Amino acid sequence: MNGRHIVVAGSLNMDVVSRVERFPRPGETIRGTDALYSPGGKGANQAVAAARSGAATVMVGAVGTDGFGQQLLGALASDGITVEGVGVKEGSSGIALVTVDGAGENQIVLCEGANGKVGEEELRQFEQLMSSGAAVLLQNEIPWEANAALMKLASQAGVPVLYNPAPAAPVPDEVLPLLDTIVLNETETETVTGIAPSDETKLKEAAGHLLAKGVAAVLITLGAAGSYYHDQSGTTVRMPARQVSPVDTTAAGDTFIGAYAAVRYGGASSSQSPEEALSYATAASALAVMKPGAQSSIPSRPEVVAWMKDEPTV
């Protein structure tokens, strides 16, 4: 591979999505209004968002030998994402059972499948990519041992690591200095720091907690309240959200992260400032929630740029 690229190491899932008017109560059976199969997984979603935002992107992870495996690889390849770093493991691919209600909110049951088998083979592929890596994106849908090893390899190579601890889980203090940026939503912020970002004071306190432990930059997403960025140099950005009516919030956070990385590190913009990246990522994720599905909802850079000219922030 020639040139610098975003390396996404993480999960690939087939999302089995059902739409309902409301979520069922325990023990209750209800009728769904729609159902679809959609390629997803936090890692793959972030890779698609980065690629559609204009960054050269490569995926590292694993799929199974079931019928979904080749579909997941084909979906990534159709967006120009390099997939040679994705191993094929005996057994099933990752599957996410997603239920979306009438307000666009979702509930997800994750079956890790091949994602849980990411190991030495994928680490070797990843290490070979570091010589030309512009940034690394990581999440919590592959084994922690693999994530920790990937963080160390990237840090040793001088490649910035963007880590999204989702699904939410505590993060060991010893890896925090290896991170260029930690990206968290409100739930993840409380899980990692013990501080709920319920107001501006708590928001700054949570970010300060992580900066004090060695993270270079903290980016907290707040849904309709926008996002907050703070780094070791003292740069602070409070980015408002964009007013939309959500159809499906699946992959909104992944879209935000992949789009942000494409602008900050992937050469998708002439400006690599946090403000520019946050503004673009905010618009991209707003567009994503206006369509159903995971990767099917992620917009392209021309779509985002055109929409940013017309739609106000709030």
Secondary structure, DSSP 8 states (H G I E B T S, - for coil): --S-EEEEES--EEEEEEE-SS---TT-----SEEEEEEE-HHHHHHHHHHHTT--EEEEEEEESSHHHHHHHHHHHTTT-EEEEEEEESS--EEEEEEE-TTS-EEEEEE-GGGGG--HHHHHHHHHHGGGEEEEEE-SSS-HHHHHHHHHHHHHTT--EEE--TTT----GGGGGG-SEEEE-HHHHHHHHS----SHHHHHHHHHHHHHTT-SEEEEE-GGG-EEEEETT--EEEE--B----S--TTHHHHHHHHHHHHHTSSSSS---HHHHHHHHHHHHHHHTTSSSSGGG---HHHHHHHHHH--B-
